[in-house]
Each structure stands twice: as C-alpha cells, then as structure tokens.
Amino acid sequence: MEIAFEKQIVLVTGAARGVGHALCTAFCRRGAQVHASDILEPELALLNQSIQCDRGGSIQIHPADITDEAKVAGLIKEIQELNAGRSLDIVVCAAGGIVGQQAKPIDEVTQADWLGIIDVNITGVFNVIKAVVPGMKKDRAGQIVVISSPAGLRTSLTGIQSYALSKAGQIGLVRQLAQELGPHGIRVNSVAPGFMPTSPDYVRQWEGYGSAGQAALKERIALRRLCTPEDVAHAVMFLASHYAGFITGQTLPVNGTP
C-alpha cells in the first residue's frame, strides 16, 4: 500500500517541532506542497534546512498565531494566492498543548490559565477549520485531521483540567463537523497520540516522573515504549489518504495499548 500526495496542498499547524515537524517531513516526502505554520518563528525558519522533499514536494513556512482569527484568515488567503487560487486539500491541526502550565487544584486555577489552554486547543482549531472549509466546500473535497489526545477520552496525565476539557472538546468537534461537512465531501478525523516528551513542557513533565515513574509509565503501555512523532505521522498519512476515504468522525488512538 503506497500513500502519496503529489500536487496536493497541505497545511500543518504547530509545524516547528515534534509531531508537526514529523508531519511536514512525511507529507514532503510523499510529494505534497506543504505549508507549515507555527507561532515559534525561529524554529519554524529551520524547517527548510531540516526537511528533504521528494516526488516534487515542497515546503513553505508561514509564521502565524492560530488564536487570532484575522491572522488565520490571512494565512489561508496567502496560501491560496501562492497556489494560483487553489484551495487546500489537507489540513492537519497540530498546534496546541499545555502552554507552559502545570497541574493545580481546581480552586487555584485562574481564569487566565483556564482560557489560555482553551484558546489554543479549541479556539485555534475552530479558527483554522472555519477558514479552510469554504474552499473545501467549493471543491467538494477535503481532509481535516486534528491532533487530539487520550486526555480527551479519559483522565489526563498532565492533571490539567482545561487541557482534558479541550482535548475532549476537540474530539466532540471532530464528530460534529464530520456529520456537518460529510455532504460536502469533506472528511474530519482526529488522532490521539500517547505521551511524547517533544516540547519543553512535556520534557519537564517527563523528567518530573523520575526514573521510577518513567519506568512505571512504560509498563502501563502494552508495547512498552513511548509514542513517537513518526508514529503519529504514519496514522495521519493514512487518515488523509484515499485509503481512509470512507472513514470520518473517528478518533484513532496511537498509544501502543488497547
């Protein structure tokens, strides 16, 4: 089974590191015209040097804050102009996370902390999908994949209430949009990766477990290892491809365990 995306226009948010970087690499190697976006401009600028494209693929970078609706709309317009007015074929929403926060008792969580995570993980995804859907409707085709988390399906390892809520919200949004957009030929799915220490926030969390805690976490995973960005990218390649053409509204756990 060969998966390729020659000449397809792809947007990846949260592209600068971790899962987003792996997604850009995977799409580029399969011939896609990749547009990589992130708020982390210095790291984003390095993508052109670190990713090798094949099959006529390419990558262009677009610094952007997905929580700003106007800037997201401008981003989508810019991508369309760079592609002779063509709409996006595939969008992967990988931006988000715990935005530097740590677990606190609910009665100590400030509204600013609460809304900070909701803004990135929920409003940011909303802004991106809202901006790309008109073009996909016009083409009567499109694939949208949201990177969620097992925290949306059960309790969160982070212990952060708004993170758990936001990830459950993403999964609910995916189901609802799949129903709404299906008649327009647009599929919407999500991937729920297991724990990965791929950003400073998650590295800090991983190191905080200590060697005993790290070993215990791996023991809870049937395959006895942590998830990798490449594991997630492989799942997204499938969901974005024609092989998943009759799959929509689903959340695919990529966590190495039943």
N, C-alpha and C positions, 0 to 999 in steps of 0.2 A: 504494500500500500504506500504509494508515494503522494505526499502532500506538497503542493506548490501554489504559489500566489503571484505568478508573473503578471505584471502590469496592474495589479490590484493596489489601490491606495489605502494605506493603513495609518491610523493614528494610535499611538501608545502614550497615555499619560503616566506620570510617575516614572519616566524613562531613564532617569540618570543613574540609577543603581538597582541592585537586587533583581527582583522579578521583572521590572520594567526594562532593564538593560538586557536581560536574557530574552525577553520577548522581541526587542528590536533586533537582536542578533539572529534569532530564529526566523523572523519574517524576512530580514535582509538576505539571508542565505537561501531563502526559497523564492527570491525574485520579486518581492514586494517593493513598492515605492513607500518607504516608511517615513512618517513624520513623527518625530519624537519630541514630547513636551514635558517640561518639569519646571518647578519653581527654583530648583537648585542649579543656577546658571553655570557656575564654574565646572561642576561635574558633567552637566549636560554638554558643555562645549567639547568635552573629551571623547564623546561618542564616535565622531568621525574618525578618530585615530584608533579606537579600540575595536571597531566592528568591521569585519570583512564581508562585503556583499557579493553574492553570486547570482547567476541567471539573469543578469540585467537589473538586479535590485539596486536600490539607492536609499540613502538616509539624509534627512534634513532636520535641523533642530529648531525648536520654537519655544523659547522661554515663556512661561505663562503661569498665572495663578488661577487654578480651576475654581476657586471660590468667588471669583469676580466674573459675574455673568457677561458683562460687556466685553471683557478681555477674551473670554471663551468664544463669544460670537465672532470677534475679530480674528481669532485664531482659525476658526473654521473657514471664514471668508478668505483668509490668506492662503490656506491650503488649497482651496478650490481655485483660486486665481493662479497658483503655481502649477495647477494641473489642467489648464485650459477650460476651467469651469466645471470639471467633473466633480461629482460628489464622492464622499468617502465610501469605500466598500466595507471596511472593517474598522471597528473602534474597540480598543481594549482600555478599560478604566482601571489603571493600576495605581494611581496616586492615592495616598491616604496613609493612615496609621494612627499612632497614639500621640503624635505631635509633641513629643518631649515630656509627656505626663507619666506619672507613676500612680499606683493604686492608693486610694484614700477611702476612709469610711464615707458613706453617702452623706452624712451630716457635716462633713468637712469639705465637700466638693463645691467649688464656687461656680456661679453661673457662667463665668468666662471660661473656665476649664471645660464645663459641660458642653457649651456651644462651640468651643474650639474644635473638638473632635467631630461633632455633628456637622459642622460647616464643611470640613474637608471630606468626610466619608459619605455624607448624604447629599448636601447641597452641591458639592463639587461634581459628584456623579450626575445629579439632576441637570446641572448646567451643561455638561458635555453632551449628554444624551439629547436634551432639548435642542441643542444647536445643530446636531448632525441628522436628526430624524427628518426634517423637511426634504433634504437631498435624497435620503434613502427612500422616502415615500415616493418621490418623483421617479426614481429608478425602479421602484417596486422590488428592491433587493437591499440587503444589508445584514451584517453580522455585528452584534454588540456582545462583548464579554466583560463582565465585572469581576474584578479580583476581590472576593469577599474573605471569609474566614470561618473555621469551625466555631469561632466565638459567636457566630450568628445562629448556630444550630444547638449549642449547649453553653455552659459557662465558659468564661474566658480565662486563659492562663494569665492574662495581664492583670485581672482583678479590677479593671477599669469599667465602671458601669456604662458610661456613654459609648465606649468602644464596643461593648457587647450589643448595646442597643443599635448602634449604627450599622454593625455587620448584619444583624437580623433584619434591619430596615433595608439594606441593600438586597438581600435575598427576597424579601417581600416585593420590593420594587421590580426586580427581575421577573418574578412570576406575573405581576400585574401588567408590565409592559409587554411581555410575551403574548399575553391574551389580546392586548390592545393593538399591537403592531403586527401580529401574525397575518391579518388580512392584507397587509401592505407588502408581504414578502420579506419582512424583517424578523430575524431570529434574535432572541435575547437569552443569554445564559450566564452562569457565574461559575467560578472555580473557588473552592475553599481550601487553601493550602495549609499544611501543618506548620508548626513553628519553624522559623528560619531566622538566625541572627545575622540579618543582612543590612541593618541600618544601625546607627549609634544607639537608638532607643532599644532595639531588640538585642544588640550586643550587651548592653548594660543589664538587661533582664536576664540574659543567658549567664553572664558572669556572676550575677547575684545568686544564682542557684548553687554555686559552688560545685566541686567535682561530684559530691554525693548526689546532689539534686539533679545535675545533668545526667548522671547515670540512671537515676530513677525515672527521669522523663523518657529516656530512650527505651527503658524496659517496658514502658507503657505502650510503645509503638510496636506493632506486630513485626514489622520489617527491621526493627532495631537500629534505625538511623533517623536523622532529621531530614526533613524535606529540603530540596534544593531549588533555586530559581529555574534550573533547567527542567526539573520535574513539572513545574507549573507551566513553563513554556510549551512542553510537549502536549499537555492537556489542552491548552488554548489553541495550539495548531489544529488539533482535531476538531474542537468545537467551532472554530472559524472556517473550517473546510467544508467542501461539499459532502464529505463522508458523514457529517453530522447534520445533513440537510433536513432531516425530519425530527430534530431534537430542538426544543425550545422551552424556556421557562424552568430549566433544570439547574441544580447546583451540584457540581461534580467535586466531591471531596478528594483532595490529593494529599493524603496524610499518612499513608503507609499502614493503615489499620482498618479493620472492619467498622 
